[in-house]
């Protein structure tokens, strides 16, 4: 009997000392250059979300009226040589100097840690770059992550288009109720990225950038990591 009790106690000790093995959660990442959906795997309850809005289009230089005839703007919104600059004769009376186009604003950006529910489908929206058209160019589209029928959980607005009067303003962004960082897009300047000098990272080259004068804006982008 004593031997039997000893064996039983030893068995209990062995079971108690055995290590507890936890199932390792699957980690992964996903990028979106076009709108789609995302369903968190089982056990995943938090996702790092980075979104960039699309860039607004730059405005083209408006046509110039010279002696009753309309002259189209130079390609890409560039300004042709000014009258009287040594290469062209002085402008006739009543003729205005050419007007340059302006750049579109860059898309806003957000980096947020979002609580999610496994097996629930989330909508991913990727903004399209604004189109450069006459007489008015278009704003960049917004990029977002959310559940259908509810306000977006994370959103990055597109940049404003350039106009004949002023360059476009950069878009804004919002993490909603989730913790994170946001940054506004740069104001209209085709030589700058969508969000200059912000952390923690930049998207692939050109993403979210505002269009140069007469050029379309760059598209948005969404990145998920869990």
C-alpha positions in Angstrom: 0.0 0.0 0.0 2.8 2.4 0.9 4.4 1.6 -2.5 1.2 2.3 -4.3 0.8 5.7 -2.6 4.4 6.6 -3.4 3.8 5.8 -7.1 0.6 7.9 -7.1 2.4 10.9 -5.5 5.3 10.6 -8.0 2.8 10.7 -10.9 1.2 13.8 -9.5 4.6 15.5 -9.2 5.6 14.6 -12.7 2.3 16.0 -14.1 2.6 19.2 -12.1 6.2 19.7 -13.2 5.4 19.2 -16.9 5.8 22.4 -18.9 2.6 24.1 -20.2 2.7 24.4 -24.0 0.8 27.3 -25.4 -0.3 27.4 -29.1 1.8 30.0 -30.9 -0.3 32.6 -32.7 0.3 33.1 -36.4 2.0 36.3 -37.3 1.9 37.9 -40.7 1.6 41.0 -42.8 -0.5 42.2 -45.7 -0.2 45.1 -48.1 -2.9 46.7 -50.2 -2.4 48.8 -53.3 -6.1 48.4 -54.2 -9.3 48.1 -52.1 -10.1 44.7 -50.6 -10.9 43.0 -47.3 -9.1 41.5 -44.3 -10.2 38.8 -41.9 -8.0 38.4 -38.8 -6.8 34.8 -38.2 -8.0 32.9 -35.1 -6.4 34.3 -31.9 -5.4 37.6 -33.4 -7.1 40.5 -31.5 -4.8 43.4 -32.3 -3.4 44.6 -35.7 -0.9 47.3 -36.5 -2.5 49.4 -39.2 -0.7 52.0 -41.5 -2.6 53.9 -44.0 -1.7 56.7 -46.5 -4.2 58.8 -48.4 -3.8 59.5 -52.1 -2.2 62.7 -53.4 -4.2 65.5 -55.0 -3.6 66.4 -58.6 -1.6 69.4 -59.7 -3.4 72.0 -61.7 -2.5 72.6 -65.3 -1.6 76.1 -66.4 -4.7 77.8 -67.8 -4.8 78.5 -71.6 -3.5 82.0 -72.5 -5.4 84.3 -74.7 -3.2 86.1 -77.2 -4.7 88.5 -79.7 -8.0 86.7 -79.5 -6.5 83.2 -80.0 -6.2 80.7 -77.2 -2.8 79.1 -76.6 -2.9 75.8 -74.7 -0.6 75.4 -71.7 2.8 73.9 -72.0 3.0 70.1 -71.3 3.1 69.2 -67.7 1.9 72.7 -66.6 5.3 74.2 -67.3 5.6 77.9 -68.1 6.8 78.8 -71.6 9.5 81.5 -71.9 8.1 84.9 -70.8 7.7 87.6 -73.4 10.7 90.0 -73.5 13.1 87.7 -71.8 15.6 87.8 -74.7 14.2 84.9 -76.5 10.7 86.3 -77.3 9.6 89.8 -78.3 7.8 91.9 -75.7 4.2 91.0 -75.1 1.6 92.8 -77.1 -0.6 95.3 -75.3 -3.2 93.5 -73.3 -1.5 90.2 -73.2 -0.9 88.6 -69.8 2.3 86.7 -68.9 1.8 82.9 -68.8 0.6 81.5 -65.5 2.2 78.3 -64.0 0.1 75.4 -62.7 0.4 74.5 -59.0 1.1 71.2 -57.2 -1.4 69.0 -55.4 -1.2 68.2 -51.7 0.2 64.9 -50.4 -2.1 62.4 -48.7 -2.2 62.2 -44.9 -0.8 59.2 -43.0 -1.8 57.2 -39.8 0.0 54.5 -37.8 -2.4 52.9 -35.3 -2.8 49.8 -33.1 -6.3 48.6 -33.7 -8.3 46.0 -31.7 -10.0 43.5 -34.0 -12.2 40.4 -33.7 -11.0 37.1 -35.3 -13.1 35.8 -38.2 -14.7 39.3 -38.7 -14.3 40.8 -42.2 -12.9 44.3 -42.3 -13.1 46.6 -45.4 -9.8 48.0 -46.7 -10.2 51.1 -48.9 -7.2 52.4 -50.9 -7.6 56.0 -52.3 -7.0 56.7 -55.9 -4.7 59.6 -56.9 -6.5 62.8 -58.0 -6.8 63.3 -61.8 -5.3 66.4 -63.5 -8.0 67.9 -65.6 -9.1 71.2 -67.0 -10.6 73.4 -65.7 -10.4 71.7 -62.2 -8.1 69.0 -61.0 -9.3 66.4 -58.4 -8.5 65.7 -54.8 -6.8 62.4 -53.8 -9.1 59.7 -52.4 -9.0 58.6 -48.8 -7.7 55.3 -47.5 -9.3 53.6 -44.5 -9.9 50.4 -42.5 -13.2 49.6 -40.9 -16.3 47.5 -40.6 -19.1 47.8 -43.2 -21.9 50.1 -42.0 -19.8 51.8 -39.3 -17.4 54.8 -39.2 -13.9 54.0 -40.3 -11.6 52.8 -37.5 -8.6 54.4 -39.2 -8.6 56.9 -42.1 -6.1 59.0 -44.0 -7.6 61.7 -46.2 -6.3 62.5 -49.6 -4.5 65.7 -50.5 -6.3 68.7 -52.0 -5.9 69.5 -55.7 -3.8 72.4 -56.9 -5.8 75.3 -58.3 -5.0 78.4 -60.5 -4.8 80.4 -57.3 -2.9 78.1 -54.9 -1.2 74.8 -54.3 -3.2 72.0 -52.7 -3.2 71.4 -48.9 -2.0 68.1 -47.6 -4.6 65.6 -46.3 -5.2 64.8 -42.6 -5.5 61.5 -40.8 -7.2 60.0 -37.8 -6.7 56.8 -35.6 -10.2 57.2 -34.2 -10.3 55.7 -30.7 -7.1 53.6 -31.2 -3.7 54.7 -30.0 -1.2 55.7 -32.7 0.5 58.5 -34.7 -0.9 60.7 -37.5 0.7 63.1 -39.9 -0.6 65.6 -42.4 0.5 65.4 -46.0 2.8 68.0 -47.4 1.3 71.0 -49.1 1.4 71.1 -52.9 4.9 70.5 -54.2 5.4 67.7 -56.7 9.1 67.3 -55.6 8.1 66.2 -52.0 6.8 62.8 -50.8 3.3 62.4 -49.4 4.4 62.8 -45.8 7.9 64.3 -45.4 10.0 63.7 -42.3 7.5 61.6 -40.3 7.9 58.3 -38.4 7.9 55.4 -38.1 8.3 54.6 -41.8 7.5 55.7 -45.3 5.5 53.7 -47.9 7.0 52.6 -51.2 8.4 55.4 -53.3 5.8 57.8 -54.6 2.9 56.6 -52.5 0.5 59.4 -51.5 2.6 62.2 -53.2 0.8 65.2 -54.6 0.9 65.8 -58.3 3.3 68.2 -59.9 1.7 71.0 -61.9 -0.5 69.4 -64.6 0.1 65.8 -63.2 -2.1 63.3 -61.3 -1.6 62.5 -57.6 -0.1 59.2 -56.5 -2.4 56.5 -55.1 -2.8 55.6 -51.4 -1.6 52.5 -49.6 -2.6 50.3 -46.6 -0.3 48.0 -44.6 -1.3 45.5 -41.9 0.9 43.6 -39.5 -0.1 41.2 -36.7 
